[in-house]
């Protein structure tokens, strides 16, 4: 039996919040679409108190900002850069162009072609998300994207040097100090000074995620990576301190960051909730984390590991921390999630910052149908065909002709028939199906 000890804000209230976000985003994007740079400037001044002469940083400004990063900070940034690049390069190497000859004279293939321009959003208004620059800009660079635009909001009224350094090292071609809906809208819709991109990627708050959703179709998006989610699956092999620490490690992201514990131990559940309360009394970011835990924190107690698995797959959370006596069993059977973090030595912060996997992951149950951002998201797999011989053209044409007439597409059939007549020497009446040749079975 599954017993839910703690519940978050009711779904109806969450839906009301979502509706308010949708309305704000729609109006803001329309303003950017119709008024361009003027709207972007007004929005930046209103929400970030930032009105530079130009939102795009010059080479000199980038160099000056990078000079403010200490040697140790730069070394740490480069270490993370190297881990993330290494894994992205291994992923890229797994994606190969192919060409096969399934029938004599018939060539089929595909090519993996980079998206030609990408807008990478790097959150940073509340916390400068240096790691997000690696995840989007660097991964796009490994994929070979020829135009990479990066945008991040000002931090305390100024560009954040570490975030700018990560963007520059990662391979951004254009860097803008611009945040929120206005950044997403400017990159997707274009303004007088910002050329639009073909695709948007990167995490963000509920407004950023909704802006991407509304713009999808006009541009491509990686996925709907909204407010962070974390799920801890634990049994008695770990203690309450470990569970509570991992829950609050993600709850501090924002006021609406779900953090959920699923366990088969009522004792561990009770002790974890008590430990969360203890840690919130000393956590410097408790003003944020406490709200997330109050409104979006949940605790489930299950009788069996199978029930724990069922709850986890149903929630389909972004981050899933597994600390049990059968971590590999969960790896084998979990089907809906963003990323797994297996065992007590592993933690979500590793994945967020440095270990090498990408931290831009699906939220709001999108893990049911997509994985996270990776080098393959920046590549489009395009097929091609070549018919090399007269014999192949006639043979394929005969089958195509009959199948087109079967569906009622006469003009389609004629595309095949003209080649049957020209390359096969058969007299096929206009708009008629090619008759099968007599061949031995």
C-alpha positions in Angstrom: 0.0 0.0 0.0 1.2 3.5 -0.8 0.7 6.0 2.0 1.4 9.7 1.3 2.5 11.3 4.6 3.1 14.9 3.2 1.3 16.6 0.4 2.2 19.8 -1.4 0.0 22.5 -2.9 -3.2 21.1 -4.4 -3.2 20.6 -8.2 -6.0 23.1 -8.7 -3.9 25.9 -7.1 -0.9 24.8 -9.2 -3.0 25.1 -12.3 -4.1 28.6 -11.4 -0.4 29.6 -11.0 0.2 28.1 -14.5 -2.6 30.1 -16.1 -1.2 33.3 -14.7 2.2 32.5 -16.1 0.8 31.8 -19.5 -1.0 35.1 -19.7 2.0 37.1 -18.7 4.3 35.3 -21.1 1.8 35.7 -24.0 1.5 39.5 -23.5 5.3 39.9 -23.1 6.2 38.0 -26.2 3.7 40.0 -28.2 5.3 43.2 -27.0 8.8 41.9 -28.1 7.4 40.8 -31.4 5.8 44.1 -32.2 8.1 46.6 -30.5 11.5 44.8 -30.7 14.4 46.5 -29.0 12.3 49.1 -27.3 10.2 46.4 -25.5 13.4 44.4 -24.6 14.9 47.5 -23.1 11.8 48.4 -21.1 11.5 44.9 -19.7 15.2 44.7 -18.8 14.9 47.9 -16.9 11.7 46.8 -15.2 12.7 43.4 -14.1 16.5 43.6 -13.8 17.2 47.3 -13.4 19.6 47.0 -16.2 19.8 49.4 -19.2 23.2 49.2 -20.9 24.1 51.0 -24.1 24.2 47.6 -25.7 23.0 44.2 -24.3 25.6 42.4 -26.4 29.0 42.3 -24.8 32.0 43.4 -26.9 35.2 41.4 -27.0 36.8 44.0 -24.7 34.0 43.7 -22.2 34.3 40.0 -22.2 38.0 40.1 -21.6 37.6 42.6 -18.8 35.0 40.5 -17.1 37.1 37.3 -17.4 40.0 39.1 -15.8 37.9 39.4 -12.6 37.7 35.6 -12.3 40.3 34.3 -9.9 42.8 31.7 -10.9 41.2 29.0 -8.7 37.7 29.9 -10.0 38.9 29.7 -13.6 40.7 26.3 -12.9 37.4 25.0 -11.5 35.4 26.3 -14.5 37.9 24.6 -16.9 37.7 21.4 -15.0 33.9 21.2 -15.3 34.3 22.3 -19.0 36.7 19.4 -19.7 34.4 16.8 -18.0 31.3 18.0 -19.9 33.1 18.3 -23.2 34.6 14.8 -22.8 31.2 13.2 -22.3 29.6 15.3 -25.1 32.3 14.3 -27.5 31.8 10.6 -26.7 28.1 11.1 -27.4 28.8 12.8 -30.7 31.1 10.0 -31.7 28.2 7.5 -31.2 26.2 9.3 -33.9 27.4 8.4 -37.3 26.3 9.1 -40.8 25.3 6.0 -42.7 24.9 4.9 -46.3 23.6 1.5 -47.4 22.7 -0.3 -50.6 19.6 -2.4 -49.7 19.0 -3.3 -53.3 21.4 -3.3 -56.3 21.6 0.3 -57.5 19.6 1.8 -54.6 21.5 4.0 -52.2 20.0 5.1 -48.9 21.6 7.2 -46.2 21.4 9.8 -43.6 23.6 12.7 -42.5 23.6 14.3 -39.0 23.6 18.1 -39.7 24.0 20.7 -36.9 21.2 23.2 -36.3 22.5 26.4 -37.9 21.8 28.8 -35.0 21.0 28.2 -31.4 20.0 30.5 -28.5 21.3 29.3 -25.2 19.6 30.7 -22.1 21.7 30.6 -19.0 19.7 31.4 -15.8 21.4 33.8 -13.4 19.1 36.4 -11.9 19.0 34.8 -8.4 22.0 32.4 -8.6 24.6 32.8 -11.4 24.2 29.4 -13.1 27.8 29.1 -14.4 27.3 25.4 -15.1 24.3 26.0 -17.4 26.7 27.7 -19.9 28.7 24.5 -20.2 25.5 22.4 -20.6 24.1 24.5 -23.5 26.9 26.5 -25.1 29.6 23.9 -24.9 27.4 21.0 -26.0 26.2 23.1 -29.0 29.8 23.8 -29.8 30.7 20.1 -29.7 27.8 19.4 -32.1 29.3 21.9 -34.6 26.5 24.6 -34.4 27.9 27.5 -36.5 26.2 30.4 -34.6 25.8 30.1 -30.9 24.0 32.9 -29.1 24.1 33.0 -25.3 22.0 35.2 -23.0 22.1 35.5 -19.2 20.5 38.0 -16.9 22.6 40.5 -14.9 23.5 39.3 -11.4 23.0 42.1 -8.8 22.9 44.6 -11.7 26.0 43.5 -13.5 27.2 40.8 -15.8 28.5 37.8 -13.8 32.2 37.3 -14.7 32.2 33.6 -14.0 29.1 32.9 -16.2 30.5 35.1 -19.0 33.8 33.2 -18.8 32.1 29.8 -19.1 30.1 31.1 -22.1 33.3 32.4 -23.8 35.3 29.3 -23.1 32.4 27.1 -24.2 32.4 28.7 -27.7 29.6 31.3 -27.7 29.7 33.6 -30.7 27.4 36.3 -29.3 26.9 37.0 -25.6 24.0 39.1 -24.3 23.4 40.2 -20.8 19.6 39.8 -20.9 17.2 37.7 -18.9 13.8 36.2 -18.6 11.0 36.3 -21.2 12.6 39.2 -23.0 15.8 37.2 -23.7 13.8 34.2 -24.9 11.6 36.4 -27.1 14.5 38.4 -28.5 16.5 35.3 -29.5 13.5 33.5 -31.0 11.6 36.4 -32.6 14.6 38.7 -33.4 14.8 42.5 -32.9 16.5 45.3 -34.7 19.8 44.3 -33.2 19.4 40.6 -32.5 19.1 38.2 -35.4 16.7 35.3 -34.6 17.9 31.8 -34.0 16.5 28.5 -35.2 16.4 26.8 -31.8 16.2 27.7 -28.1 17.8 25.6 -25.3 18.5 25.9 -21.6 16.7 25.7 -18.3 14.8 28.5 -16.6 12.0 29.5 -14.3 8.3 28.9 -15.0 8.2 32.0 -17.2 11.2 31.0 -19.3 9.8 27.4 -19.7 6.4 28.8 -20.8 8.0 31.2 -23.2 9.8 28.3 -24.9 6.5 26.4 -25.0 4.6 29.2 -26.7 7.5 29.7 -29.2 7.8 26.1 -30.1 7.0 25.6 -33.8 8.3 29.0 -34.7 11.7 27.8 -33.4 12.8 24.4 -32.1 13.3 23.8 -28.4 15.3 21.3 -26.5 12.6 20.4 -24.0 10.4 22.1 -21.3 13.0 22.4 -18.6 11.1 24.4 -16.0 11.5 24.6 -12.2 13.8 21.9 -10.9 12.4 18.7 -9.5 14.1 16.1 -7.3 13.0 12.7 -6.1 14.8 10.7 -3.5 14.2 7.0 -3.5 15.6 5.6 -0.3 15.5 2.6 2.1 17.2 2.0 5.4 20.7 1.7 3.8 20.9 5.5 4.3 19.9 7.9 7.0 17.7 10.9 7.4 20.6 13.4 7.1 21.5 12.1 3.6 17.9 12.2 2.4 17.1 15.6 3.8 20.3 17.1 2.4 19.5 15.8 -1.0 15.9 17.1 -0.9 16.9 20.6 0.2 19.8 20.6 -2.3 17.3 21.2 -5.1 14.5 22.9 -3.2 16.7 26.0 -2.8 16.5 26.6 -6.6 13.2 28.4 -6.3 9.9 28.8 -4.6 8.2 26.1 -6.7 10.8 23.4 -6.9 9.2 20.0 -6.0 11.2 17.8 -3.6 9.8 14.3 -2.9 10.9 11.4 -0.8 9.7 7.8 -1.6 10.7 5.2 0.9 9.6 1.8 2.3 10.5 2.9 5.9 8.0 4.9 7.9 10.8 5.6 10.4 13.1 7.0 7.7 10.2 9.1 6.4 9.5 10.6 9.9 13.2 11.2 10.6 13.8 12.8 7.2 10.9 15.3 7.7 12.3 16.2 11.1 15.8 16.6 9.7 14.5 18.8 6.9 13.0 21.1 9.6 16.4 21.1 11.5 18.4 21.9 8.4 16.0 24.7 7.3 16.7 26.4 10.6 20.4 26.8 9.7 20.4 26.8 5.8 21.3 30.2 4.4 18.9 29.7 1.5 16.0 28.6 3.8 13.8 31.5 2.7 13.5 29.9 -0.7 13.9 26.2 0.2 11.3 26.3 3.0 8.6 27.6 0.7 9.3 24.9 -1.9 9.3 22.2 0.8 6.0 23.6 2.3 4.2 24.0 -1.0 5.8 21.3 -3.2 7.4 18.8 -0.8 5.9 15.4 -0.6 6.6 12.1 1.2 5.4 8.6 0.2 5.8 5.4 2.3 5.4 2.2 0.3 5.3 -1.4 1.3 7.4 -2.8 -1.5 10.2 -1.8 -3.9 7.7 -2.4 -6.8 5.4 0.3 -5.3 8.3 2.7 -4.9 9.2 2.1 -8.6 5.6 2.7 -9.6 5.4 6.0 -7.8 8.7 7.1 -9.2 7.8 6.3 -12.8 4.4 8.0 -12.4 6.0 11.2 -11.0 8.6 11.1 -13.9 10.8 13.6 -12.1 13.8 15.5 -13.5 16.4 14.3 -10.9 16.0 10.9 -9.3 18.4 10.1 -6.5 18.4 6.3 -5.7 19.9 5.1 -2.4 18.8 1.5 -1.8 20.2 -2.0 -1.5 19.2 -2.5 -5.2 20.2 0.6 -7.1 20.9 -1.3 -10.3 17.4 -2.8 -10.1 16.0 0.7 -10.3 18.4 1.5 -13.2 17.1 -1.5 -15.1 13.4 -0.8 -14.4 13.0 3.0 -14.3 11.5 4.2 -17.5 10.4 7.8 -16.9 12.9 10.3 -15.5 15.4 13.0 -16.5 18.6 11.6 -15.0 19.4 8.9 -12.4 21.9 9.4 -9.6 22.7 6.0 -8.2 24.1 5.3 -4.7 24.9 7.4 -1.7 28.3 8.4 -3.1 26.5 10.1 -6.0 24.4 13.2 -5.8 22.4 15.6 -8.0 24.8 18.5 -7.4 27.5 16.4 -9.2 25.3 16.3 -12.3 24.3 19.9 -12.0 27.8 21.2 -11.9 30.7 19.0 -12.9 30.6 15.3 -13.4 30.0 15.5 -17.2 26.4 14.6 -17.9 24.1 17.4 -19.0 21.9 19.1 -16.3 19.2 20.4 -18.7 16.6 17.8 -18.1 12.8 17.3 -18.6 10.4 18.4 -15.9 6.6 18.3 -15.5 6.5 14.6 -16.6 8.2 15.3 -19.9 10.5 12.5 -19.0 7.8 10.1 -20.2 8.6 11.0 -23.8 12.0 12.7 -23.9 15.4 12.6 -22.3 17.5 15.6 -21.5 19.7 18.0 -23.5 22.6 16.3 -25.1 24.8 16.8 -28.2 22.2 14.9 -30.3 19.6 17.6 -29.7 21.7 20.0 -31.8 21.8 17.6 -34.7 19.2 17.0 -37.3 19.2 13.6 -38.9 18.4 14.0 -42.6 17.9 11.1 -45.0 18.8 11.0 -48.7 18.2 8.5 -51.6 20.0 7.8 -54.9 19.0 5.4 -57.6 22.1 4.6 -59.6 21.0 2.2 -62.4 18.2 2.0 -65.0 17.3 -1.5 -63.7 16.8 -0.2 -60.2 14.8 2.8 -61.3 12.4 0.6 -63.3 12.1 -2.0 -60.6 11.4 0.4 -57.7 9.2 2.5 -60.1 6.9 -0.5 -60.8 6.2 -1.1 -57.1 5.8 2.6 -56.4 3.3 3.0 -59.3 1.0 0.3 -58.1 1.1 1.5 -54.4 0.3 5.1 -55.5 -2.7 4.0 -57.5 -3.8 1.8 -54.5 -4.0 5.1 -52.5 -5.5 7.1 -55.3 -2.5 9.4 -56.0 -2.4 9.4 -59.8 0.2 12.2 -60.1 2.4 10.4 -57.6 2.1 7.3 -59.8 3.2 9.2 -62.8 6.4 10.2 -61.1 7.1 6.5 -61.0 5.6 5.6 -64.4 7.7 8.1 -66.3 10.8 6.4 -65.0 9.4 2.9 -65.7 8.8 4.0 -69.3 12.1 5.8 -69.7 14.5 3.4 -67.9 12.6 0.1 -68.1 11.2 0.3 -71.6 7.7 -0.6 -70.5 4.6 1.0 -72.0 2.6 2.1 -68.9 -0.6 4.2 -69.8 -0.8 7.6 -68.2 -2.3 7.3 -64.8 -2.4 3.5 -64.8 -0.5 1.2 -62.4 2.5 -0.5 -63.8 1.7 -4.2 -64.3 4.0 -6.7 -62.6 6.4 -8.6 -64.8 6.1 -12.3 -64.9 8.9 -13.7 -62.8 9.5 -17.1 -61.3 8.6 -17.4 -57.7 
